[in-house]
Amino acid sequence: MTAELLNGKEIAKDYRAGLAAGVEELKEKGITPNLTVVIAGNDGASLSYVRSKNRAAEKIGMASDIVQLDENISEQTLLDKIRALNNDDAVSGILVQVPLPEQISEEKVLETIAPHKDVDGFSPVNIGRMYTGQRTFIPCTPLGIMELLKHTGAVEGKDAAVIGRSQIVGQPVAKLLTDQNATVTLMHSRTRELTAKLADFDVIVSAAGAPGLIKAEHIKDGAIVIDVGNTMVDDKLQGDVDFDAAKEKAGWITPVPGGVGPMTITMVLNNTLLAAKWHNGME
Ligand code: GUN
C-alpha cells in the first residue's frame, strides 16, 4: 500500500493556530506568555534551534527572549541566571538548550529550573510527576509524537515498538503509548535482531539516530511509522527510515524533515501557554 503522509508541518500549523487563539485570550486578561530560551556558547545548530523556537513563539503572539551566554561561563553564574529567571514574573517558561559546555552539569541545571517553568519537562520533579500521572509538562518531542498519532486513529490495543531508550524521547514515548493502551516493546542498541522483529508491530517509533536503519522489508504492511531520527549527513537531515521505499509499505509515515521536528517546537509553545495559564490559576 502507499502510506498516508503524517505531515508534521501542516499538523503543527493547525495546532499553532489554536495556540495563537489561546495566547490572545490570555493577552485580553493582561497576561503575555513569555518563553525564555537560554543558550551557552555559539554552536551553529543549537543557535538555529533556539532562534526557531523564539520566532515560533513570537509568531503566535507570545513574548520570547534568548539569553545567550559565553561558552566559558561558570556553572555558578549560569545557575544564578536560571534562579533569576525563576523569580522573574514576566517569564512563563524557561528552556535551557542542551548540550551544555562541559564545565556545566546538566543535572544541576535541570534541578535548578523551577518545575512550574520547566516547559521541556526535563526536570526530575516533572519526570516524577509524569510517571505518577500528575499534572505536569510532558517532554515536547514525545508530546508531539502523540499528537501526530491522534491523526492515525486510536493506538489502543496496537503493538508498538519504540526504538531508543533516552530519557527525553524513547522512555516517555513508551510511557505515553502505554497510557493509551498500546502494548509497547522498548528496543535499543543492545536489542538482538532489532530490524527483523519490527515486522510484528503495528506502530514503530524510531529514535535511534541511525540513518537507513529501517527499510521497507522490515515494516509490516499498513504499519504506522514515526521517524524521530534527525542526523545530518552531507548537510542533509536524515531520519532512521528509508522513506521512499517505506512509504510504499506503511499505512502512515512521517517525513524527515517536516514530520516530528515541527511538532516538537509546537509543543514547547503548548507547554509555555500551559505554564502561563497554570501560573495564573487557570485550567
Ligand atoms: N537540544 C536539542 N533538543 C532539545 C530540546 O528539546 N530541549 C532542549 N532544552 N535542548 C535541546
Residues whose N, C-alpha, C, O or C-beta is under 5 A from the ligand:
A	BS01	GUN	L95 V96 Q97 V98 P99 D120
